[in-house]
Amino acid sequence: MGLITLISHLVAKEGHVFVFSGGAPVCEGCRFRKVCIDRLKKGHVYRVVKVLNIKNRCPLNEYVVTVEVVEEPIKVLLPTSLAIEGMTVKYERRVCSNNSCPYYSLCNPRLLPNTCKVKILKVLRRIKCPKGASLKEVEVVMTD
């Protein structure tokens, strides 16, 4: 079951993925703040799973649409010793200069900050790192 929230009409489409960056100053006194902003966690990644087509005026985005969202898992590479389903670990972006590596985007996911806590939802596979690191591909979500 997802969260019911409000997002801009420009992006209210099933499958749309976004990183919640917080509210704007104009949102402070809005009567929809509790549904629109307060339910989402800053920095977390969400995917729209259902558009409910209820529209409300918004001083920031012209109008917003009621949608259902779920937190979107992010694929990353973690050291094998940390890759345990259900475990919460400190994620640290891998420093690697081999940007032609087929796994570079998994070592440097654009949707995660350089360091944060993540919960491992699923271990997907072992990766053969060209530099010899013992890594596994996992799906994670950020935690607080």
N, CA, C and O atoms as a DFTB+ gen file, in Angstrom:
576 C
 N C O
     1  1       0.842      -1.181       0.000
     2  2       0.000       0.000       0.000
     3  2       0.884       1.240       0.000
     4  3       1.850       1.330       0.759
     5  1       0.548       2.177      -0.845
     6  2       1.341       3.385      -0.966
     7  2       0.827       4.527      -0.118
     8  3      -0.095       4.369       0.682
     9  1       1.437       5.670      -0.309
    10  2       1.047       6.903       0.368
    11  2       0.205       7.745      -0.577
    12  3       0.477       7.796      -1.776
    13  1      -0.810       8.401      -0.045
    14  2      -1.576       9.351      -0.830
    15  2      -0.936      10.713      -0.620
    16  3      -0.724      11.134       0.517
    17  1      -0.626      11.407      -1.720
    18  2       0.002      12.720      -1.644
    19  2      -0.447      13.543      -2.846
    20  3      -1.238      13.082      -3.668
    21  1       0.060      14.748      -2.935
    22  2      -0.248      15.646      -4.046
    23  2       1.048      15.987      -4.760
    24  3       2.062      16.261      -4.118
    25  1       1.017      15.972      -6.097
    26  2       2.193      16.391      -6.867
    27  2       1.733      17.265      -8.027
    28  3       0.548      17.299      -8.360
    29  1       2.663      17.956      -8.628
    30  2       2.369      18.851      -9.744
    31  2       1.656      18.105     -10.869
    32  3       1.963      16.950     -11.164
    33  1       0.707      18.787     -11.482
    34  2      -0.012      18.202     -12.620
    35  2       0.927      17.863     -13.775
    36  3       0.602      17.022     -14.614
    37  1       2.086      18.514     -13.821
    38  2       3.043      18.290     -14.915
    39  2       3.689      16.906     -14.856
    40  3       4.157      16.397     -15.874
    41  1       3.717      16.293     -13.669
    42  2       4.393      14.997     -13.510
    43  2       3.482      13.915     -12.947
    44  3       3.950      12.828     -12.611
    45  1       2.199      14.197     -12.842
    46  2       1.251      13.242     -12.258
    47  2       0.886      12.164     -13.272
    48  3      -0.211      12.157     -13.829
    49  1       1.833      11.254     -13.498
    50  2       1.649      10.160     -14.444
    51  2       2.130       8.868     -13.797
    52  3       3.160       8.858     -13.122
    53  1       1.394       7.782     -13.997
    54  2       1.828       6.495     -13.444
    55  2       3.223       6.164     -13.954
    56  3       3.512       6.317     -15.141
    57  1       4.079       5.713     -13.057
    58  2       5.445       5.345     -13.418
    59  2       6.449       6.462     -13.220
    60  3       7.653       6.206     -13.229
    61  1       5.991       7.702     -13.040
    62  2       6.926       8.814     -12.856
    63  2       7.712       8.612     -11.562
    64  3       7.125       8.333     -10.516
    65  1       9.030       8.751     -11.627
    66  2       9.916       8.590     -10.468
    67  2      10.503       9.959     -10.131
    68  3      10.933      10.696     -11.018
    69  1      10.515      10.290      -8.835
    70  2      11.057      11.581      -8.430
    71  2      11.725      11.481      -7.064
    72  3      11.422      10.595      -6.265
    73  1      12.634      12.406      -6.819
    74  2      13.274      12.546      -5.512
    75  2      12.596      13.721      -4.830
    76  3      12.567      14.822      -5.380
    77  1      12.053      13.504      -3.646
    78  2      11.384      14.581      -2.936
    79  2      12.423      15.507      -2.333
    80  3      13.257      15.075      -1.537
    81  1      12.378      16.778      -2.708
    82  2      13.385      17.732      -2.239
    83  2      12.859      18.701      -1.189
    84  3      13.568      19.624      -0.789
    85  1      11.630      18.503      -0.741
    86  2      11.067      19.371       0.292
    87  2      10.162      20.422      -0.310
    88  3      10.037      20.528      -1.530
    89  1       9.536      21.193       0.549
    90  2       8.606      22.224       0.119
    91  2       9.296      23.558      -0.097
    92  3      10.434      23.766       0.324
    93  1       8.584      24.453      -0.760
    94  2       9.057      25.820      -0.989
    95  2       8.502      26.721       0.108
    96  3       7.566      26.324       0.802
    97  1       9.047      27.916       0.284
    98  2       8.531      28.831       1.309
    99  2       7.022      29.102       1.173
   100  3       6.335      29.267       2.181
   101  1       6.514      29.149      -0.042
   102  2       5.091      29.413      -0.258
   103  2       4.214      28.287       0.296
   104  3       3.017      28.487       0.502
   105  1       4.790      27.114       0.537
   106  2       4.050      25.950       1.040
   107  2       3.777      26.037       2.546
   108  3       2.900      25.337       3.053
   109  1       4.505      26.873       3.250
   110  2       4.414      26.929       4.713
   111  2       2.983      27.069       5.234
   112  3       2.605      26.354       6.162
   113  1       2.191      27.953       4.673
   114  2       0.848      28.177       5.186
   115  2      -0.253      27.490       4.404
   116  3      -1.432      27.770       4.624
   117  1       0.105      26.602       3.501
   118  2      -0.886      25.960       2.635
   119  2      -1.746      24.963       3.411
   120  3      -1.246      24.224       4.259
   121  1      -3.029      24.953       3.112
   122  2      -3.939      24.033       3.805
   123  2      -3.734      22.580       3.386
   124  3      -4.225      21.674       4.060
   125  1      -3.011      22.339       2.276
   126  2      -2.763      20.977       1.801
   127  2      -1.394      20.440       2.242
   128  3      -1.030      19.319       1.887
   129  1      -0.647      21.216       2.999
   130  2       0.723      20.849       3.379
   131  2       0.817      19.446       3.995
   132  3       1.729      18.689       3.666
   133  1      -0.114      19.100       4.879
   134  2      -0.043      17.799       5.565
   135  2      -0.121      16.627       4.589
   136  3       0.485      15.583       4.830
   137  1      -0.854      16.785       3.498
   138  2      -0.978      15.721       2.507
   139  2       0.112      15.846       1.442
   140  3       0.653      14.843       0.976
   141  1       0.423      17.067       1.067
   142  2       1.328      17.326      -0.055
   143  2       2.801      17.146       0.311
   144  3       3.564      16.553      -0.452
   145  1       3.195      17.650       1.464
   146  2       4.620      17.682       1.808
   147  2       4.963      16.824       3.018
   148  3       5.953      16.093       2.998
   149  1       4.165      16.904       4.058
   150  2       4.536      16.279       5.331
   151  2       4.588      14.754       5.309
   152  3       5.217      14.154       6.180
   153  1       3.949      14.121       4.346
   154  2       3.957      12.650       4.290
   155  2       5.223      12.090       3.624
   156  3       5.583      10.933       3.841
   157  1       5.889      12.913       2.820
   158  2       7.064      12.451       2.078
   159  2       8.337      12.786       2.845
   160  3       8.374      13.752       3.608
   161  1       9.372      11.990       2.642
   162  2      10.647      12.184       3.321
   163  2      11.637      12.816       2.352
   164  3      11.842      12.328       1.241
   165  1      12.239      13.902       2.791
   166  2      13.194      14.634       1.960
   167  2      14.363      13.732       1.554
   168  3      14.954      13.045       2.389
   169  1      14.684      13.748       0.260
   170  2      15.785      12.952      -0.270
   171  2      15.396      11.555      -0.704
   172  3      16.184      10.876      -1.362
   173  1      14.186      11.101      -0.348
   174  2      13.746       9.752      -0.706
   175  2      13.192       9.734      -2.132
   176  3      12.729      10.751      -2.649
   177  1      13.251       8.569      -2.746
   178  2      12.828       8.384      -4.133
   179  2      11.456       7.720      -4.149
   180  3      11.235       6.715      -3.473
   181  1      10.536       8.290      -4.926
   182  2       9.169       7.772      -5.007
   183  2       8.770       7.520      -6.452
   184  3       9.287       8.151      -7.374
   185  1       7.834       6.579      -6.636
   186  2       7.261       6.284      -7.955
   187  2       5.746       6.398      -7.839
   188  3       5.145       5.889      -6.894
   189  1       5.135       7.076      -8.818
   190  2       3.680       7.209      -8.854
   191  2       3.091       5.885      -9.339
   192  3       3.432       5.400     -10.418
   193  1       2.194       5.303      -8.521
   194  2       1.578       4.031      -8.896
   195  2       0.116       4.189      -9.310
   196  3      -0.447       3.317      -9.971
   197  1      -0.497       5.317      -8.912
   198  2      -1.894       5.527      -9.272
   199  2      -2.186       7.025      -9.274
   200  3      -1.801       7.742      -8.350
   201  1      -2.867       7.488     -10.314
   202  2      -3.293       8.881     -10.405
   203  2      -4.786       8.912     -10.112
   204  3      -5.574       8.252     -10.789
   205  1      -5.170       9.682      -9.095
   206  2      -6.561       9.707      -8.664
   207  2      -7.378      10.833      -9.308
   208  3      -8.592      10.901      -9.116
   209  1      -6.724      11.711     -10.065
   210  2      -7.370      12.782     -10.828
   211  2      -8.208      13.744      -9.992
   212  3      -9.183      14.308     -10.488
   213  1      -7.840      13.934      -8.741
   214  2      -8.456      14.978      -7.918
   215  2      -7.501      16.165      -7.971
   216  3      -6.341      16.048      -7.577
   217  1      -7.986      17.312      -8.458
   218  2      -7.121      18.479      -8.652
   219  2      -7.419      19.550      -7.613
   220  3      -8.568      19.767      -7.227
   221  1      -6.348      20.219      -7.167
   222  2      -6.460      21.346      -6.241
   223  2      -5.539      22.463      -6.717
   224  3      -4.463      22.205      -7.257
   225  1      -5.970      23.705      -6.513
   226  2      -5.148      24.851      -6.891
   227  2      -3.891      24.885      -6.030
   228  3      -3.907      24.515      -4.856
   229  1      -2.811      25.334      -6.643
   230  2      -1.516      25.398      -5.959
   231  2      -0.806      26.679      -6.380
   232  3      -0.650      26.922      -7.577
   233  1      -0.370      27.507      -5.426
   234  2       0.315      28.748      -5.792
   235  2       1.691      28.514      -6.425
   236  3       2.244      29.414      -7.057
   237  1       2.231      27.336      -6.260
   238  2       3.557      27.033      -6.804
   239  2       3.484      26.371      -8.176
   240  3       4.254      26.719      -9.071
   241  1       2.566      25.422      -8.350
   242  2       2.500      24.616      -9.574
   243  2       1.207      24.772     -10.366
   244  3       0.859      23.877     -11.136
   245  1       0.492      25.865     -10.205
   246  2      -0.811      26.090     -10.827
   247  2      -1.859      25.191     -10.179
   248  3      -2.798      25.680      -9.550
   249  1      -1.698      23.873     -10.333
   250  2      -2.531      22.947      -9.573
   251  2      -1.789      21.640      -9.351
   252  3      -0.859      21.296     -10.081
   253  1      -2.229      20.914      -8.311
   254  2      -1.642      19.623      -7.964
   255  2      -2.705      18.548      -8.109
   256  3      -3.903      18.830      -8.070
   257  1      -2.249      17.309      -8.279
   258  2      -3.132      16.169      -8.493
   259  2      -2.879      15.159      -7.375
   260  3      -1.734      14.941      -6.978
   261  1      -3.939      14.550      -6.876
   262  2      -3.815      13.521      -5.852
   263  2      -3.338      12.227      -6.501
   264  3      -3.903      11.769      -7.494
   265  1      -2.293      11.648      -5.924
   266  2      -1.705      10.417      -6.457
   267  2      -1.354       9.478      -5.309
   268  3      -1.279       9.883      -4.149
   269  1      -1.142       8.220      -5.662
   270  2      -0.594       7.247      -4.726
   271  2       0.841       6.985      -5.149
   272  3       1.112       6.738      -6.324
   273  1       1.767       7.038      -4.184
   274  2       3.177       6.795      -4.468
   275  2       3.714       5.696      -3.556
   276  3       3.187       5.459      -2.469
   277  1       4.768       5.035      -4.016
   278  2       5.506       4.080      -3.190
   279  2       6.974       4.464      -3.255
   280  3       7.430       5.082      -4.217
   281  1       7.699       4.092      -2.224
   282  2       9.130       4.355      -2.256
   283  2       9.768       3.427      -3.287
   284  3       9.516       2.222      -3.291
   285  1      10.583       3.992      -4.147
   286  2      11.186       3.262      -5.257
   287  2      12.531       2.667      -4.837
   288  3      13.412       3.400      -4.387
   289  1      12.702       1.352      -4.976
   290  2      14.010       0.751      -4.679
   291  2      15.072       1.244      -5.675
   292  3      14.781       1.495      -6.844
   293  1      16.282       1.371      -5.188
   294  2      17.403       1.816      -6.006
   295  2      18.414       0.687      -6.051
   296  3      18.742       0.097      -5.021
   297  1      18.906       0.388      -7.239
   298  2      19.928      -0.662      -7.379
   299  2      21.309      -0.059      -7.167
   300  3      21.664       0.957      -7.765
   301  1      22.085      -0.717      -6.292
   302  2      23.450      -0.285      -5.987
   303  2      24.331      -1.512      -5.793
   304  3      23.840      -2.632      -5.655
   305  1      25.631      -1.281      -5.786
   306  2      26.580      -2.343      -5.445
   307  2      27.084      -2.105      -4.032
   308  3      27.461      -0.991      -3.668
   309  1      27.083      -3.170      -3.246
   310  2      27.600      -3.119      -1.880
   311  2      28.630      -4.220      -1.704
   312  3      28.596      -5.232      -2.404
   313  1      29.557      -4.016      -0.753
   314  2      30.476      -5.104      -0.445
   315  2      29.677      -6.346      -0.043
   316  3      28.660      -6.238       0.641
   317  1      30.133      -7.507      -0.464
   318  2      29.446      -8.766      -0.192
   319  2      29.150      -8.940       1.296
   320  3      28.102      -9.474       1.658
   321  1      30.050      -8.502       2.149
   322  2      29.863      -8.675       3.598
   323  2      28.668      -7.879       4.145
   324  3      28.151      -8.214       5.211
   325  1      28.224      -6.841       3.440
   326  2      27.097      -6.032       3.894
   327  2      25.783      -6.405       3.213
   328  3      24.716      -5.976       3.652
   329  1      25.850      -7.191       2.157
   330  2      24.679      -7.471       1.318
   331  2      23.814      -8.580       1.918
   332  3      23.854      -9.729       1.479
   333  1      23.036      -8.208       2.928
   334  2      22.152      -9.161       3.607
   335  2      20.744      -8.586       3.602
   336  3      20.515      -7.488       4.111
   337  1      19.801      -9.326       3.028
   338  2      18.419      -8.842       2.934
   339  2      17.869      -8.489       4.311
   340  3      18.061      -9.225       5.279
   341  1      17.180      -7.343       4.382
   342  2      16.563      -6.884       5.609
   343  2      17.481      -6.055       6.487
   344  3      17.017      -5.431       7.442
   345  1      18.760      -6.032       6.190
   346  2      19.726      -5.321       7.012
   347  2      19.736      -3.832       6.658
   348  3      19.583      -3.469       5.492
   349  1      19.916      -2.975       7.661
   350  2      20.101      -1.542       7.442
   351  2      21.581      -1.247       7.622
   352  3      22.173      -1.601       8.642
   353  1      22.184      -0.591       6.616
   354  2      23.623      -0.330       6.636
   355  2      23.900       1.109       6.227
   356  3      23.051       1.779       5.639
   357  1      25.088       1.567       6.545
   358  2      25.530       2.876       6.082
   359  2      26.057       2.710       4.664
   360  3      27.013       1.973       4.423
   361  1      25.420       3.404       3.734
   362  2      25.852       3.357       2.335
   363  2      26.902       4.441       2.122
   364  3      26.723       5.584       2.544
   365  1      27.988       4.073       1.470
   366  2      29.012       5.034       1.068
   367  2      29.320       4.793      -0.390
   368  3      29.644       3.677      -0.796
   369  1      29.215       5.858      -1.181
   370  2      29.468       5.757      -2.615
   371  2      30.885       5.256      -2.842
   372  3      31.833       5.722      -2.210
   373  1      31.015       4.301      -3.750
   374  2      32.327       3.735      -4.059
   375  2      33.128       4.734      -4.889
   376  3      32.605       5.337      -5.826
   377  1      34.387       4.899      -4.539
   378  2      35.264       5.776      -5.306
   379  2      35.926       4.917      -6.377
   380  3      36.723       4.027      -6.079
   381  1      35.581       5.200      -7.618
   382  2      36.130       4.433      -8.740
   383  2      36.254       5.360      -9.936
   384  3      35.303       6.056     -10.294
   385  1      37.413       5.369     -10.544
   386  2      37.653       6.254     -11.682
   387  2      37.382       5.564     -13.019
   388  3      37.533       6.185     -14.071
   389  1      36.986       4.296     -12.995
   390  2      36.751       3.536     -14.223
   391  2      35.319       3.786     -14.732
   392  3      34.451       2.923     -14.604
   393  1      35.085       4.976     -15.310
   394  2      33.729       5.309     -15.751
   395  2      33.305       4.569     -17.012
   396  3      32.180       4.753     -17.478
   397  1      34.168       3.744     -17.571
   398  2      33.764       2.903     -18.708
   399  2      33.339       1.501     -18.241
   400  3      32.953       0.663     -19.056
   401  1      33.412       1.255     -16.940
   402  2      33.006      -0.029     -16.366
   403  2      31.499      -0.210     -16.554
   404  3      30.746       0.750     -16.388
   405  1      31.047      -1.408     -16.892
   406  2      29.603      -1.630     -17.061
   407  2      28.820      -1.476     -15.753
   408  3      27.594      -1.366     -15.787
   409  1      29.497      -1.466     -14.612
   410  2      28.837      -1.352     -13.316
   411  2      28.992       0.037     -12.699
   412  3      28.576       0.254     -11.562
   413  1      29.577       0.966     -13.424
   414  2      29.855       2.301     -12.882
   415  2      28.604       2.967     -12.314
   416  3      28.656       3.560     -11.236
   417  1      27.478       2.876     -13.029
   418  2      26.252       3.544     -12.560
   419  2      25.684       2.876     -11.301
   420  3      24.951       3.517     -10.547
   421  1      26.009       1.610     -11.065
   422  2      25.576       0.935      -9.842
   423  2      26.463       1.314      -8.652
   424  3      26.008       1.319      -7.509
   425  1      27.718       1.627      -8.927
   426  2      28.624       2.090      -7.868
   427  2      28.369       3.567      -7.561
   428  3      28.667       4.039      -6.463
   429  1      27.821       4.286      -8.530
   430  2      27.584       5.724      -8.397
   431  2      26.149       6.071      -8.775
   432  3      25.934       6.812      -9.734
   433  1      25.155       5.551      -8.041
   434  2      23.764       5.812      -8.406
   435  2      23.423       7.294      -8.227
   436  3      23.725       7.883      -7.189
   437  1      22.804       7.881      -9.223
   438  2      22.518       9.319      -9.181
   439  2      21.394       9.675      -8.204
   440  3      21.246      10.843      -7.843
   441  1      20.602       8.693      -7.770
   442  2      19.470       8.981      -6.894
   443  2      19.788       8.861      -5.403
   444  3      18.912       9.077      -4.565
   445  1      21.026       8.522      -5.069
   446  2      21.425       8.425      -3.657
   447  2      22.510       9.450      -3.356
   448  3      23.361       9.715      -4.204
   449  1      22.491      10.028      -2.157
   450  2      23.604      10.904      -1.773
   451  2      24.874      10.081      -1.571
   452  3      24.825       8.851      -1.583
   453  1      25.993      10.743      -1.390
   454  2      27.275      10.043      -1.224
   455  2      27.292       9.125      -0.020
   456  3      27.892       8.051      -0.066
   457  1      26.640       9.537       1.063
   458  2      26.512       8.680       2.236
   459  2      25.101       8.806       2.791
   460  3      24.528       9.895       2.817
   461  1      24.555       7.697       3.226
   462  2      23.225       7.677       3.848
   463  2      23.008       6.276       4.407
   464  3      23.793       5.363       4.149
   465  1      21.934       6.119       5.175
   466  2      21.566       4.788       5.655
   467  2      20.543       4.209       4.691
   468  3      19.625       4.899       4.248
   469  1      20.716       2.926       4.372
   470  2      19.797       2.247       3.459
   471  2      19.374       0.909       4.053
   472  3      20.105       0.290       4.827
   473  1      18.177       0.482       3.672
   474  2      17.703      -0.847       4.046
   475  2      17.787      -1.706       2.796
   476  3      17.320      -1.302       1.731
   477  1      18.373      -2.876       2.916
   478  2      18.528      -3.786       1.794
   479  2      17.243      -4.597       1.643
   480  3      16.887      -5.388       2.517
   481  1      16.560      -4.391       0.533
   482  2      15.305      -5.094       0.283
   483  2      15.529      -6.447      -0.368
   484  3      14.841      -7.422      -0.062
   485  1      16.508      -6.494      -1.279
   486  2      16.713      -7.722      -2.044
   487  2      18.154      -7.795      -2.541
   488  3      18.703      -6.807      -3.029
   489  1      18.753      -8.963      -2.413
   490  2      20.077      -9.215      -2.998
   491  2      19.826      -9.825      -4.368
   492  3      19.154     -10.850      -4.484
   493  1      20.366      -9.194      -5.404
   494  2      20.073      -9.618      -6.774
   495  2      21.111     -10.578      -7.354
   496  3      20.759     -11.637      -7.872
   497  1      22.391     -10.205      -7.266
   498  2      23.426     -11.065      -7.869
   499  2      24.820     -10.621      -7.430
   500  3      25.032      -9.499      -6.971
   501  1      25.757     -11.553      -7.593
   502  2      27.174     -11.253      -7.349
   503  2      27.725     -10.587      -8.616
   504  3      27.369     -10.962      -9.733
   505  1      28.584      -9.611      -8.426
   506  2      29.170      -8.858      -9.545
   507  2      30.662      -9.171      -9.639
   508  3      31.360      -9.239      -8.627
   509  1      31.134      -9.358     -10.854
   510  2      32.565      -9.563     -11.078
   511  2      33.182      -8.192     -11.383
   512  3      33.199      -7.741     -12.528
   513  1      33.682      -7.553     -10.343
   514  2      34.264      -6.215     -10.451
   515  2      35.595      -6.287     -11.195
   516  3      36.455      -7.093     -10.839
   517  1      35.779      -5.451     -12.227
   518  2      37.056      -5.443     -12.958
   519  2      38.261      -5.125     -12.076
   520  3      39.384      -5.493     -12.420
   521  1      38.050      -4.447     -10.946
   522  2      39.149      -4.104     -10.050
   523  2      39.314      -5.119      -8.922
   524  3      40.164      -4.947      -8.049
   525  1      38.501      -6.177      -8.942
   526  2      38.653      -7.266      -7.978
   527  2      37.872      -7.123      -6.682
   528  3      38.007      -7.971      -5.800
   529  1      37.062      -6.085      -6.533
   530  2      36.278      -5.924      -5.300
   531  2      35.190      -6.992      -5.228
   532  3      34.625      -7.375      -6.252
   533  1      34.898      -7.467      -4.033
   534  2      33.851      -8.465      -3.818
   535  2      32.532      -7.723      -3.592
   536  3      32.296      -7.189      -2.509
   537  1      31.667      -7.692      -4.626
   538  2      30.453      -6.876      -4.606
   539  2      29.209      -7.672      -4.974
   540  3      29.272      -8.672      -5.688
   541  1      28.073      -7.193      -4.462
   542  2      26.780      -7.746      -4.862
   543  2      25.863      -6.594      -5.253
   544  3      25.904      -5.512      -4.668
   545  1      25.043      -6.858      -6.252
   546  2      24.006      -5.890      -6.642
   547  2      22.801      -6.114      -5.734
   548  3      22.334      -7.240      -5.565
   549  1      22.309      -5.021      -5.153
   550  2      21.176      -5.096      -4.234
   551  2      20.176      -3.991      -4.558
   552  3      20.514      -2.996      -5.199
   553  1      18.926      -4.188      -4.097
   554  2      17.914      -3.127      -4.153
   555  2      17.780      -2.567      -2.750
   556  3      17.651      -3.321      -1.785
   557  1      17.809      -1.226      -2.632
   558  2      17.740      -0.578      -1.339
   559  2      16.734       0.572      -1.355
   560  3      16.368       1.078      -2.415
   561  1      16.296       0.972      -0.167
   562  2      15.573       2.225       0.027
   563  2      16.271       2.963       1.156
   564  3      16.836       2.349       2.061
   565  1      16.225       4.296       1.092
   566  2      16.820       5.097       2.151
   567  2      16.009       4.969       3.430
   568  3      14.793       4.775       3.392
   569  1      16.694       5.079       4.563
   570  2      16.026       5.135       5.853
   571  2      16.386       6.465       6.488
   572  3      17.224       7.203       5.969
   573  1      15.764       6.765       7.590
   574  2      16.076       8.036       8.263
   575  2      17.267       7.928       9.154
   576  3      17.655       8.909       9.788
